[in-house]
Amino acid sequence: MSGALNGIRVLDTSTVIAGPFGAAMLGDFGADVIKVEMPGIGDSGRNMGPLHQGKSLRWATFARNKKSITLDLRKEEGKNLFLKLVEKSDIIFENFRTGTFDKWGLDYETLKKANPKIIVIRITGYGQTGPNAHLAGFGTPATAFSGLTYMTGYPDRAPVNPPISLCDYLAGLYSAFAAMVCVYHRDVKNGNGQEVDLSLYEGIFRMLEGAIANYAVAGKITERRPSISGSASPSGTFKTKDGKWVVLVCSTDRTFEYFAKGIGRSDLLEDDRFNTNGARVKNNDLVEKLVIDWMSKHDYKEIKSTLDEAGAPVSLVYSMEDIFEDPHYAARENIIEIDHPDFGKIKMPGIVPKLSETPGEIKWIGPKMGAHNQEIYQELLGVNDAELDTLKEKGII
């Protein structure tokens, strides 16, 4: 592998989304990521929808740039093999229920004995400590626990869950960030390896700073709302004359000035009801009525052209079809096409972020289970053919 993280070896023992996503982020930039899967079972992500012809369309992205080996960590021989891999690795990702690794004899002290410099990223639903530490962690309940679901939706309807596993992906990003912080501390500051304790809900909770402060200081609970209304006005989703939906947010007085001038309503800037964000928030119903009225008289292309020229932030509410047809997505290589053994070709998200000197790269898609057993066990650990056959017969790999 090439890339900024060339020379960093990662053992990805995690399953489904959060841990695998964090490890995949490192793999995109050159880390040697070894995906450790249970023999005969594999990562649950292999069977996650959407499915096509009975096969997961997501696995290709879930495990891109990873080498797959099979290994039963619950068995003594499997544990010993894993500790040999730990000796030659830098980072471990695991997201089993709190205490599971310890139960298998892979507690942090044991891992440190194998490699004092090892960095262990532990992702659970509620963290390693606290009253909920023992509970199973799943994304949607964790999102509800974070406080986000309570605020999402319309006030006269049930709360709405995000349509993707948002807290899993955010936890994955935090885990990749944490791994790099730990590598920097270890390798640049001459520090030690360490454990990272990360929960699913905390990544979202960290982003609710406005709601946290508002309750702590003013005693106000942020109730359900379909946009960031309450802190900026206008802010919301509006329908155009030709039936499209657009998002407009004027989160500063300057952006509202651009909007007002763009639609030919400079007079609003002299009106005490609208000339500051605080005033607009108080008179949000009036502001929205103005916006709705203007939007309803113009087609989307005209709205987009007018407000882009004025400098006011507006966007079509994109469907996936809109994204696939958009020239900006194409220019940024946000969608790339890769060969796939079952589907011929498959499209997936490109590399994020873009680095000028050491750009990331997708070298292969999610591999078949155990595809790299021979390479890892024989070339890295020195297991011979006979030993490899015995390990297979015993169900260790």
C-alpha positions in Angstrom: 0.0 0.0 0.0 1.1 3.6 -0.6 -0.2 6.8 1.0 0.3 8.9 4.0 -0.4 6.0 6.4 1.9 3.5 4.6 3.6 1.5 7.4 0.7 1.7 9.8 -0.9 -1.8 10.3 -4.5 -1.9 11.6 -6.4 -5.0 13.0 -10.1 -4.4 12.3 -12.0 -6.9 14.5 -15.1 -4.7 14.5 -18.3 -5.4 12.8 -21.1 -3.7 10.8 -20.5 0.1 10.6 -18.8 2.3 13.2 -15.5 0.4 13.7 -15.3 -0.8 10.1 -15.9 2.7 8.8 -13.1 4.2 11.0 -10.7 1.5 9.8 -11.7 2.0 6.2 -10.9 5.7 6.5 -7.4 4.8 7.5 -7.2 2.2 4.7 -8.1 4.8 2.1 -4.9 6.7 3.0 -2.6 3.7 2.9 -2.8 1.9 6.2 -2.5 -1.9 5.9 -5.9 -2.9 7.3 -6.4 -6.6 8.2 -10.1 -7.4 8.5 -10.4 -10.2 11.2 -13.6 -12.2 10.7 -15.2 -15.2 12.4 -14.7 -18.3 10.3 -17.9 -19.3 8.4 -19.8 -16.3 9.7 -17.8 -13.1 8.8 -18.8 -9.5 9.4 -22.5 -8.9 9.5 -21.9 -6.1 7.1 -21.6 -8.8 4.3 -25.3 -9.3 4.5 -26.5 -5.7 5.1 -28.9 -4.2 2.6 -29.5 -2.9 0.1 -29.1 -6.3 -1.5 -28.9 -7.2 -5.2 -29.2 -10.8 -6.4 -29.0 -11.7 -2.7 -25.7 -10.0 -2.2 -24.9 -6.8 -0.2 -24.2 -3.7 -2.3 -22.5 -2.1 0.7 -19.8 -4.6 1.4 -17.7 -3.4 -1.5 -17.4 -0.1 0.2 -17.5 -1.3 3.8 -14.3 -3.3 3.4 -12.5 -1.6 0.5 -8.7 -1.6 0.8 -8.9 -4.3 3.6 -7.3 -7.7 3.7 -9.7 -10.4 5.0 -8.6 -13.2 7.3 -10.7 -15.6 9.3 -9.9 -16.2 12.9 -11.9 -17.4 15.9 -10.7 -15.2 18.8 -12.7 -17.2 21.3 -10.4 -20.2 21.0 -7.0 -20.4 22.7 -5.1 -21.0 19.5 -7.0 -18.2 17.8 -6.2 -15.8 20.6 -2.5 -16.8 20.4 -2.5 -16.1 16.7 -4.2 -12.8 17.2 -1.6 -11.8 19.8 1.2 -12.6 17.2 -0.6 -10.2 14.9 -0.8 -7.6 17.7 3.0 -7.8 18.0 3.3 -6.6 14.4 0.5 -4.0 14.4 -0.2 -0.5 15.5 -3.9 -0.1 16.0 -6.8 -2.4 16.9 -10.5 -1.6 16.3 -13.1 -3.5 18.3 -16.7 -2.8 18.9 -17.9 -5.8 20.9 -20.1 -5.3 23.9 -18.1 -3.9 26.9 -16.1 -6.7 28.5 -16.2 -9.1 25.6 -12.5 -8.8 24.7 -11.6 -9.2 28.4 -13.7 -12.4 28.5 -11.8 -13.8 25.6 -8.5 -13.1 27.4 -7.7 -10.1 25.2 -7.9 -7.4 27.9 -5.8 -4.3 27.4 -3.0 -5.5 29.7 -2.6 -8.7 27.7 -2.6 -6.7 24.5 0.1 -4.4 25.9 2.3 -7.3 26.9 2.2 -8.5 23.3 2.9 -4.9 22.1 3.5 -2.0 24.5 2.9 0.5 21.7 -0.5 -0.9 20.6 -3.4 1.5 20.3 -6.8 0.0 21.0 -9.9 1.7 19.7 -13.0 0.5 21.6 -16.4 1.5 20.2 -19.5 0.6 22.2 -23.1 1.9 22.4 -22.6 3.7 25.7 -18.9 3.6 26.5 -16.7 1.5 28.8 -18.0 3.2 32.0 -21.3 4.3 33.5 -24.6 2.6 34.3 -25.3 1.7 30.6 -21.9 0.4 29.8 -23.1 -3.2 29.7 -25.9 -2.6 27.3 -25.8 -3.6 23.6 -25.2 -0.6 21.3 -27.2 0.0 18.1 -27.2 3.2 16.1 -30.9 4.2 16.1 -31.4 3.8 19.9 -28.1 5.6 20.5 -29.3 8.5 18.3 -32.4 8.7 20.5 -30.2 8.6 23.6 -28.0 11.4 22.2 -30.9 13.9 22.2 -31.0 14.4 18.4 -34.1 12.4 17.7 -36.1 14.4 20.2 -35.4 17.6 18.1 -35.9 16.2 14.7 -39.2 16.4 12.8 -42.3 18.5 13.1 -43.7 19.5 16.4 -47.1 18.0 15.7 -45.8 14.6 14.6 -43.6 11.8 16.0 -39.9 12.3 16.3 -38.0 11.3 13.2 -34.9 9.1 13.1 -32.1 9.9 10.5 -32.5 7.7 7.4 -28.9 6.5 7.7 -26.9 5.1 10.6 -25.7 8.6 11.4 -24.2 8.0 14.9 -22.4 4.9 13.6 -20.7 6.9 10.9 -19.9 9.8 13.2 -18.4 7.4 15.7 -16.3 5.9 12.9 -15.0 9.4 12.0 -14.2 10.1 15.7 -12.4 6.7 15.9 -10.2 7.5 12.9 -9.5 10.9 14.4 -8.7 9.3 17.8 -6.4 6.8 16.1 -4.4 9.5 14.5 -4.2 11.5 17.7 -2.8 8.4 19.5 -0.3 7.7 16.7 0.9 11.3 16.9 1.3 11.1 20.6 3.1 7.7 20.4 5.4 8.3 17.4 6.0 12.1 17.4 5.8 12.8 21.2 7.5 9.5 22.1 4.5 8.5 24.1 2.9 5.1 24.8 0.2 3.2 23.2 -3.2 3.7 24.8 -6.9 2.8 24.9 -9.6 4.9 23.3 -13.1 4.7 24.9 -15.7 5.9 22.4 -19.5 5.5 22.4 -22.0 5.7 19.6 -24.1 8.5 21.1 -21.2 10.9 22.2 -20.3 11.9 18.6 -23.7 13.3 18.0 -24.0 14.8 21.6 -20.8 16.7 21.0 -22.5 18.5 18.2 -25.6 19.6 20.2 -23.7 22.4 21.9 -26.4 25.1 21.3 -29.1 22.9 22.7 -26.9 22.0 25.7 -26.1 25.6 26.6 -29.7 26.8 26.0 -31.0 24.3 28.6 -28.2 24.7 31.0 -28.3 28.5 31.1 -31.9 29.4 30.1 -33.7 26.2 31.0 -35.1 25.9 27.5 -35.6 22.5 25.9 -35.0 22.5 22.1 -38.2 21.1 20.7 -38.8 19.3 17.4 -38.4 21.4 14.3 -37.8 20.6 10.7 -34.8 23.0 10.3 -32.5 25.2 12.3 -35.4 27.7 12.7 -35.1 29.4 16.1 -31.5 30.3 15.6 -31.6 31.7 12.1 -34.3 33.2 9.8 -35.1 32.5 7.1 -34.2 28.9 7.4 -36.1 26.0 5.8 -37.3 24.0 2.9 -39.4 25.8 0.3 -41.3 24.8 -2.8 -40.7 26.4 -6.2 -43.2 27.3 -8.9 -42.2 24.1 -10.9 -42.7 21.8 -7.8 -39.1 21.4 -6.7 -37.9 21.7 -3.1 -35.0 24.0 -2.2 -33.2 24.8 1.1 -32.5 28.4 2.0 -30.6 29.4 5.1 -29.6 32.9 6.0 -27.7 32.3 9.2 -26.1 35.8 9.2 -27.3 39.3 8.6 -25.0 39.6 5.6 -26.5 36.5 3.9 -30.0 37.9 4.5 -28.8 41.2 2.9 -27.7 39.2 -0.2 -31.0 37.5 -0.3 -33.1 40.6 0.1 -31.2 42.5 -2.6 -31.3 39.4 -4.9 -35.1 39.3 -4.8 -35.4 43.0 -5.2 -36.5 43.7 -1.6 -33.8 46.0 -0.3 -36.6 47.7 1.7 -36.5 44.7 4.1 -33.1 45.9 5.3 -34.6 49.1 6.6 -37.5 47.4 8.4 -37.0 46.8 12.1 -38.8 43.5 11.9 -36.2 42.1 9.5 -32.9 44.0 9.7 -31.3 41.8 12.3 -31.3 38.0 12.8 -32.8 38.4 16.2 -35.7 40.4 14.8 -36.2 37.9 12.0 -36.3 35.0 14.4 -39.0 36.8 16.4 -40.9 37.5 13.2 -40.1 34.2 11.5 -43.7 33.6 10.3 -43.6 36.8 8.4 -40.2 36.1 7.0 -41.3 32.6 5.8 -44.4 34.1 4.2 -42.2 36.5 2.2 -39.9 33.6 1.1 -42.7 31.2 0.3 -44.5 33.9 -1.8 -41.3 34.7 -3.8 -40.3 31.1 -4.3 -43.8 30.1 -5.5 -43.6 32.6 -8.4 -40.3 31.4 -9.8 -39.0 28.1 -11.3 -36.0 26.4 -9.6 -33.4 27.4 -12.3 -34.4 31.0 -12.0 -34.2 30.9 -8.2 -30.8 29.2 -8.3 -29.4 31.6 -10.8 -30.7 34.7 -9.0 -29.5 33.7 -5.5 -26.2 32.3 -6.7 -25.4 35.6 -8.3 -26.6 37.5 -5.2 -24.5 35.3 -2.9 -27.4 33.9 -0.9 -27.0 30.2 0.1 -29.6 28.0 -1.7 -29.6 24.4 -2.9 -32.0 22.0 -4.5 -32.9 19.1 -2.3 -31.0 16.5 -4.2 -32.1 13.0 -4.8 -29.6 10.4 -5.7 -30.6 10.8 -9.3 -29.8 14.5 -9.1 -26.4 13.7 -7.6 -25.5 11.2 -10.3 -26.3 13.8 -13.0 -24.6 16.7 -11.3 -21.4 18.0 -12.9 -19.9 19.2 -9.6 -20.0 15.7 -8.1 -18.4 14.4 -11.3 -15.6 17.1 -11.3 -14.9 16.3 -7.6 -14.8 12.6 -8.3 -17.2 12.1 -5.5 -18.5 9.0 -7.2 -16.1 6.4 -8.6 -16.7 3.2 -10.5 -14.8 0.0 -9.5 -14.8 -3.5 -11.0 -17.0 -6.0 -9.1 -16.9 -9.8 -9.5 -20.7 -10.2 -9.1 -22.1 -7.0 -10.5 -19.6 -6.2 -13.2 -19.1 -2.6 -12.0 -20.2 -0.8 -8.8 -20.2 2.8 -7.9 -19.2 4.1 -4.5 -18.1 7.3 -2.7 -14.7 8.6 -3.6 -11.9 9.5 -1.3 -12.6 12.2 1.4 -10.7 14.4 2.0 -8.4 15.2 -0.9 -4.7 15.6 0.0 -2.3 17.4 -2.3 0.8 15.4 -1.6 -0.4 12.0 -0.4 -3.9 11.4 -1.9 -5.9 8.4 -0.9 -6.6 5.5 -3.2 -9.0 2.7 -3.6 -7.0 -0.4 -4.6 -9.7 -3.0 -4.2 -13.2 -3.5 -3.0 -14.4 -5.5 0.0 -12.8 -9.0 -0.4 -14.2 -12.5 -0.1 -14.0 -13.9 3.5 -10.5 -15.2 4.2 -9.1 -14.1 0.9 -5.9 -13.0 2.5 -5.4 -15.9 5.0 -2.4 -17.3 3.1 -0.7 -13.9 2.8 -1.1 -12.9 6.4 -0.6 -16.2 8.2 2.2 -17.5 6.0 4.1 -14.4 4.8 3.5 -12.2 7.9 3.4 -14.8 10.7 5.5 -17.6 9.1 2.8 -20.3 9.4 3.7 -23.3 7.2 1.3 -25.2 4.9 0.7 -28.1 7.3 0.0 -25.7 10.2 -2.4 -23.7 8.0 -4.3 -26.9 7.1 -4.5 -27.9 10.7 -5.9 -24.5 11.7 -8.6 -24.8 9.0 -9.5 -28.3 10.2 -9.9 -27.1 13.8 -12.1 -24.2 12.7 -9.5 -21.7 14.1 -9.4 -19.9 10.7 
